[in-house]
Amino acid sequence: MRVFLDTNVLFSGLLSFLGPPSRIIDAATRAETEVQFVVSVDVLAELTRNIRRKAPQLLPDLNRFLTSARLEFVNPPEEEIQRWLAEFGSDAPVIAGAVAGRVDHLCTGDKRLLAHGRTGALGDLRVLSPSELVRLLQ
């Protein structure tokens, strides 16, 4: 199974040791996991910016996570981002990253993306909340 992780899931998981995002961070760092977690360079850049701005004390945790997690990084082509931009605005890089990563699931806490995923606006891309992903991983 391939799962794209949105910035908000990673930030929340690094910020708190409780809750589904934290369990996803733990799953990504387990060597025996059968899940391939995918992030885009855009998500990583946004995550780093957010941590520097909102919670700089988490920078060492971010570095530990990035060096220990089983992550695949993708860099979606600009035309893929443009494809989604008109309809999804600032969420376009996330969707483009998930598409470029050829994932089964996009995990996000973004209510707009979750709603779009439920309506089928993202095609075959299944959008899950962190809680739904944790249930799926069990």
N, C-alpha and C positions, 0 to 999 in steps of 0.2 A: 504494500500500500504506500502511496506517495501523498504527502500532505504539505501544502503550502501554508506557512505561518505568517500572519499579518503582524505588523508592528505592534499593535495594541496587545496582542497575546503575549509577545515576547517581553514587552515593557512590563506588563502586569505580572508575568511570571518571575521576572527578576526583582520586582519591587516587593513582592510579598511571598512568603513561604507557604501561604495557605491558598486553597482554591484550585480550580481546574487549570488556570494558566501555569501555576507552579508545578502541577503534576505533568503537564506537557513538557516543560523545561526538563524535568527529571527524566521523562521518557526519552527525550532527545539526547541525553547524555549517557544513557545505558548502552553498553556495548552489545548486549544481546537483543536489542530491539529489532524487530523485523520491519519497522516503519522507516521509510526514507523521508526525512523532513527537508523541505526545500524553502529557501528564502531568496529574494532577489537582492541585487546590489542596491536598488532603490529602498527596499525595506531596511536593509542594514544601515544605509546612510541616514534614513529617517530615525531609526532607533538610536543611533549614536547621537544625533542632534538632540533628540528628546531627553536622553539621559544626561547629556552635558548641560542642558538648559534646566531641567526639572529635578534631576536627582544625581548630581555628579558623584556622589558617594557610591553609586552603582557601577562606575567604570571598571573597577577591578573584577566585579562579578560578571560583567559583560565579557571582559577578556577571558576569564576562566571558562565561561559558557562557550565562547567561540572556539576556544582551543580544545574543548573536550566533547562538544556535541557532534553527532553524526549529521552534518548539514551538507546539502548540495546547494551551491550558489548558482543562480541563473542571472543573465543580463538580457532582458527582453529587448528586441529591436525596437527602435523608435516608432516604426510603422505599426507595430502591435499596440503600443501605448496610444498612438493617435486613433487607432480603430475604436477604442473604447472611450476616448476623451469626451466626445460630444455628449454622450448619454450619462457617463459616470464621473466626469470631472476629476477631482483629486483622487478618486479611487481607481482611476484608469491604470496607474503603474502597478497596483496590487493585482488587478485582474490580469493584466498583461504578463506579470511575473508568473502567476499561477498557470496561465495558458502556455507560456514558454517552458515552464517546468514539467509540462505534461502530467499534472497531478490528478489524483482521484478526488481530492478534497481540498477546499480552501477553508482554513480555520481562522475565524475573525470574531471580534466582539463588536464590530461595527454594525449597528442595527440596520442601516441602509443596505449594506452589502448582504446581510442575512435576509432581509426582505426581498431583494432582487433575486437572490438564489432560490427562494421559495416560490417565486413566480415563474421561474424558468428563463428569466431575462439573460442569464449567463450560459445558456445552452446546456451542455452536459456537465458543466462544472457544478459539483455538489458543494454547497456552502454550509459549514457547520459552526456552531458556537463552541467555545472551549469545553463546556459541559458535555455537549453531544460528542465531541471528539474523545474525551476521557471515557465515556461510556463505550464507545466503539473500540477503544484500546484495551478494555478489560477482557 
